Amino acid sequence: MGQLPFAEEDSPNERRAASAPRAVSDIPVNPASDTSPRRLGRRSLVTLALLGGVLFLAALGCDAEAHQSILSSTPWTLDGVGGPVAREQLLLFNVLLWTMVVVFVLVEGALLYAAIRFRRKPGDPLPPQTHGHTPLEIAWTIVPTILILGLGVWSVIVLFKLEPGEAIALAQAEGKEPVRVEAVGHQWWWEFRYEDPLPGDEATKLVTTANEMRVPVNTPIIMDLKSDDVIHSFWIPKLAGKQDVVPTKTNSMWFLAEETGMYYGQCAEFCGTAHAQMKFRVHVMEHAEYKAWVESFAEPAQLSADAARGQLVFLGDGQCVTCHTVGASDVVDPATGEGVQHARMQTFVEYTKWLAKRADERLEDVRTGNEPPTAFAAPNLTDLSCRVTLGAGIVDRNRETLRQWVRDPDSIKPGNRMSELAAIYQTRLDHRADLTEAQLGDLVEYLSAQGPDICLQ
Amino acid sequence: MVTITGVIPRPSTYTGLWSWLTTVDHKRIGALYGFSAFFFFIIGGIEAGIMRMQLVTSDNSMVSADWFNAMFTMHGTTMIFMVIMPFGATFFNFLVPLMIGARDVAFPRLNAFSYWTFLFGALLMHAGFLIGQVPDAGWFSYANLTAAPFSEGKGLDFWALSLQVLGVASLAAGFNFVVTIINMRAPGMSLMRMPVFIWMTLVTSILLVLAFPIITVALIELTADRQFGANFFNTAAGGDPILWQHLFWLFGHPEVYILILPAMGVVSEIIPTYSRKPLFGYPVVVFSGIVIAIMSWAVWSHHMFTVGLGPIANSVFTITTMLIAVPTGVKIFNWVGTMWNGSIDLKTPMLMAIGFVALFIVGGLSGVSHAVSPSDFQQQDTYYIVAHIHYVLFGGAIFGIFAGIYYWYPKITGKMYNELLGKIHFWLMFVGMNLTFFPMHYAGLNGMPRRIYTYAEGFGWEGMNLLATIGYFVIVISLLIFIHNFFRSIKKGEEAGHDPWDAPTLEWSISSPPPVYNFAEVPVVRGQDAYWITKREAAARGETVPAEPHVDPSTIHLPSPSYWPLITSFGVVWIAGGLLIDVGWDYIRFPISFVGGIITILGVIGWSLEPPAEEHHEAADHH
């Protein structure tokens, strides 16, 4: 009997009934003699069919080509990912997957076998009343512990490789410096700031863009993640696992892309209404191309006549300029080291507090000129023509979608802050922009002209 | 006992509506818990259906983003706090006194208080639907999304205050069952002779008592922020959103085991019965349950691997989380060991129990894959996690609950359910469950984040989501069959007899349904599997054990019904509900809430001064 020692201890209650048998097995029964094998029943065939179905599903699901897939095309290869960080994670997962498959087959197999093999038949006697088996218990405690500790040690090693220090070491080994990009999560779009987009270059230049970031190929990129509102999570599945973007702290992570191309990213921490539509793109470029983009950033745009009229709308009736910057980077306040968007975020907080006031108090504020300012954090539009999407990676950018976006943002992205806060959306009952179609057309021309020459072609 | 005069006499009705409102009988309270939990199971299931319909294909716009967010918030909150936990309480209430040979729980009126507080709290949470103020920040409600200016309306106030009320109910129940199990066991039932279900109830109750104060603190802070303008989580004023995550998951991870340990206890009763063998490695199964409970306090940060706690903290929680798989695995091995060489009868409860083990293995394995933090960085907050949690809580907890419902159905109702319908229910639910949740593993690994109300085409997620939605309807059909079987069998089922399964535990030694006093004579326990010992000794002598004879209930002292638990619960929920009042003067909510406090205090005073019912004869009193 495999009773462990502590099962033997007596309690006061037990002494009252000390003469009683300790367990069912102490009562004599007819020993079971039936050990004849039984054929596989219909039910087991059903179960096998089910298992087959599950495997079929498994085959169906392996789709390494999908935009955000973190799988390789087969569980024994490491293709499908774009760089070393995602590859480390994939390797770990694939090994875990194989371990899981082996354990799954063994344990489910034993369970199924027992359920089928030891079925009761009419007239079967009581089976042998065993209570346990100590060596077996020790074995199936120790073997998984060793297996798990082995995997655990490996995970810890990988964990340290995912720290940004690894990126610096990697770059130094090649005599380079990693590119640092600051990503700021906003409800519900991404701001990207490059304080030193060309490390090692004499001339440095602040570059600010939104929702689509550009990085050079085969260069370690360190992301410094910040939030001015709620918690978001920065995730480029093909390049690296996610890292949360937390207000009050700066998290860092790194990745390296081995091939040029476009990678998909998405916010992975629930952050409110439009969480599902807080996406972004990463454009991995050749070094020369990346350098050209940086150097031509914020060069004055050549405006057609339509676009020039559009600029007047941007600055005038549309009041777009209150929140959006064009033709420049969002500057840093030298006193605080924080960008202009940060100041705008504080405005947003003040403004919502003000909105929560009673209507008569707000009216009084308007009368006395005590209303809070209304400039809020919004995407920098300087390189808009370089972007392939609008609304934080949710629709393709072209003149048609741009016009629709400005006219009625809710029709593309419910819960966007622009239609909630910008003045031109508050005057009409249908909540659309208070601009004429002609003004909209000119504005679209003006916005489409924003960007360096390399993008306008 | 001193009779205090001048206070309202105790109610004395044992039939009709009043008898249910004032009952302190653990079996009736168990039934109330069960029906309430099933009611909320249907509501949570409808919420799941709305989500599955919305996600059936890409770019669907059946519901708005805000509605979808409200749906997944309420689905999670409902299923965890208003379905699985009260289903656990259903089994605790009905079975603990019966399985340990007692006549009721230690504090019968506190038990009634737990139920009413739970029900009122759950109704308060859902009252938000009536005025369109539905919580929508997720069942975890991460700060600072819950703070102004990011959360408008009163939805989160409903969530925080109702959850606080539900916590009061859980704490009261937890204390009650700890005391009951420690103190009220029949003579001879030493700790190591207790059925495993009782062990798991004890462990769960201790976890409840220790874990709920943590969420209570977190909810007090959130309520202070929202009601009184405090700044615990207001980042603009220096508050810390990570504080919420630590508090929530330090509660939340033991909570996961509060949800699953009762189901593990149920399964540990069912597998031996239908294998006609004692549980393999009883002390190991008990001990691993205790180890799981202790280790559950050391793994909370695995919910926070991506928060940026640094590689040292992540390493520690990676290792502890992986190690908690060991005691869980040991339990599974012992269940298989119990079946090995047994004489297995695949009745519906046994099928459900085997289904539990089979599905829990899948959930456990995927759990190990995100215990490994570098791999979890990719899986965190994707549908892979959604698949995992549903294999553990649907494949695990819900299958365990249905196993228990079928197993004890004859004991609770006195009737036998329809076996064929039961098996159809099992197979449909098993297939539907896998069809719904297995594809989610792939959706997640193909990069689908959770909590998104829509997705664009071209990401390769449509097929998986379509399968999941089809699976949902298969589960719905299986549940309709269950409901039909349940109610039809109460009316038309065969008489079950007192021991239809030849079961090993004490509740089967008394008639079905059990008489109000449970045991005419308090049993003496002489080993594990006490009732098997009695039966097999008799069989060795060539005799059969008859069910206990009926005796006149009036000769046995039982706790009398009481109004006060209901009144006190009403006061407690009024305190919370009052703070949600939003009419006219902004501060009217404080005096209204204060009235609830007065009702609560009066309830407690009335409770403590309540006279005992009319005296019974000494001779019948077993104490």
Interface residues (C-beta under 8 A of the other chain):
Chain A: G2 Q3 L4 F6 A7 E9 D10 S11 N13 E14 R16 A17 A20 P21 R22 A23 V24 S25 D26 I27 P28 V29 A32 R43 V46 L50 V54 L57 A58 L60 G61 C62 D63 E65 A66 H67 Q68 S69 I70 L71 A86 E88 Q89 L90 L92 F93 L96 L97 M100 V103 F104 V107 E108 A110 L111 L112 A114 A115 F118 R119 R120 D124 P125 L126 P127 P128 Q129 T130 H131 G132 H133 L136 E137 W140 T141 P144 T145 I148 L149 L151 G152 S155 V156 V158 L159 F160 L162 E163 Q187 D229 V230 I231 S233 W235 P237 A240 G241 K242 Q243 D244 V246 P247 T248 K249 N251 Y264 Q266 C267 A268 E269 F270 C271 G272 T273 A274 H275 A276 Q277 Q346 F348 V349 T352 K353 L355 A356 I394 P414 G415
Chain B: S64 A65 D66 N69 A137 G138 Y142 N144 L145 A148 P149 F150 R185 P187 G188 M189 S190 L191 M192 R193 T235 A236 G238 G239 D240 P241 I242 S275 R276 K277 P278 F280 G281 Y282 P283 V284 F287 T306 V307 G308 P311 N314 S315 T318 I319 M322 L323 A325 V326 G329 V330 I332 F333 N334 V336 G337 M339 W340 N341 G342 S343 I344 D345 L346 I354 V357 A358 I361 V362 L365 S366 V368 S369 V372 S373 P374 S375 D376 F377 Q378 Q379 Q380 D381 T382 W427 V431 N434 F438 P439 H441 Y442 L445 N446 G447 M448 P449 R450 R451 I452 Y453 T454 Y455 A456 G458 F459 G460 G463 M464 L467 P504 V524 V525 R526 G527 Q528 D529 W532 I533 R536 E537 A540
